[in-house]
Amino acid sequence: TAAAGGDEMASVKTYFETEGASRWKKIYGDDEEEVNKVQLDIRMGHAQTVDKIVNWLDSDGLDGRTVADCGCGTGLLSIPLSLKGANVSASDISGPLVEEARSRASAAGAKSATFEVSDLESVDGKFNTVTCVDVMIHYPQNKVDAMIEHLASMSEEKLIVSFAPNTPYYSVLKRIGELAPGPSKATRAYLHKEEDVRAALKRAGFRVTRDEMTATNFYFSRLLEAERA
Ligand code: SAM
């Protein structure tokens, strides 16, 4: 919808339905031959983020809880949450990634997870927990504000979001990445100021209850868990 997206959403969707789908299936896969060193590093960093979220939610109890995993990709978070007893409604803007998530979930025996193709602004319903992991990097702050407002409206208890933090160090790193020769990264990456993300959560009636930072050589992601204030 217009509220979340406009131009970014259309181009992000196109990317994740074409070359982005195969690139991220590899990065989020488990074959070590298929990926280069940078992609392997991103895979490992991302796995750390997933583990942190699963541990948080598991320690609070997952059995019978409802989770909306928005922008679920290949299901790397949805599947373990389902295996631990949550009822997971996962969605992603990319048809091919949703298909991949479905087949991985069925191979893993994650029966309490459903997957649908949808941009996150169009998802509705009420859930104990809403998660949106490593999605906001594709959108500028004004879109992120709208996304957080919408995600918060679907959550009765917890909201978990991650983003690439805008700090002087990471801004320089991003600049270097953009200047480096090599295949184009195909989508723009946006860094977000933590204070802006926290302000959006606060406006939506949530207070931050846990935070984490995951950084490897090429992957960096700030993770916030918030609860209804
Ligand atoms: N959350 C997953 C994970 O952590 O394994 C996937 C992260 S991947 C870097 C970003 C995902 O966001 C892609 O699967 C992409 O298709 C999805 N995406 C991008 N924009 C979206 C939107 N507006 N609504 C829903 N999904 C979106």
Residues whose N, C-alpha, C, O or C-beta is under 5 A from the ligand:
A	BS01	SAM	V12 F16 C70 G71 C72 G73 L76 L77 D92 I93 S94 L97 S118 D119 L120 V133 D134 V135
